[in-house]
Every structure is written in structure tokens, then in C-alpha cells.
Amino acid sequence: MELHQVIKKSLITEKSTIARDAANQYNFAVHVKANRIEVGRAVEKLFKVKVLSVRVMNVRGKKKRSGRMMGERSSWKKAIVTLAPGSRIETGDGV
């Protein structure tokens, strides 16, 4: 799998911003079949930083109702990447 296919997007939420400031952790939405080794290598190559640890979790899609019809959002995979002290990734959330 190519590096750009592994990492889909950066997740910028209130909780992820607090984790980034406190523990130098960044959250990403990643490919469903990607494992933690592939995610760590992709982050190191794409952003040129040193990765200490990677945690991945499967996020189940929520059930949603539209009138009488029930549907479900797609399930996805989330990765929490901890960087070495002094490393940081420039995100566009300060704009």
C-alpha cells in the first residue's frame, strides 16, 4: 500500500488538540486494512518526524434514521501517533 493511501486525513477535534498540546499525539483517519507498522512508516516518511508509538482502533459506524428508514454510516479506522519530543507536524488548524 502506498504512503498516501495509508493516511486518509488528519483529525482535528477539541480532544485531539488537547492531546497534541499535552502529549505530542496526533490523530489520523487511516485505511481500514492498514496496521500500526504501516501507519508509523507513513507518518515518518510523509511528515519527516520521529514516531515513538502508534495506537490504532476501529470505529464502528453509527446507526442513523431518516424517517422510517434505518441506515448506517461507514466504519473506519483511527490512529493515534505519538511523536518524539521536539518533533511536530504542521497542521492547518490555526488558520
Buried (B, 14 or more C-beta within 10 A) or exposed (E): EEEEEBBBEBBEEEEBBEBBEEEBBBBBBBBEEBBBEBBBBBBBEEBEBEBBEBEBEEEEEEEEEEEEEEEEEEEBBBBBBBBEEEBEBEEEEEE
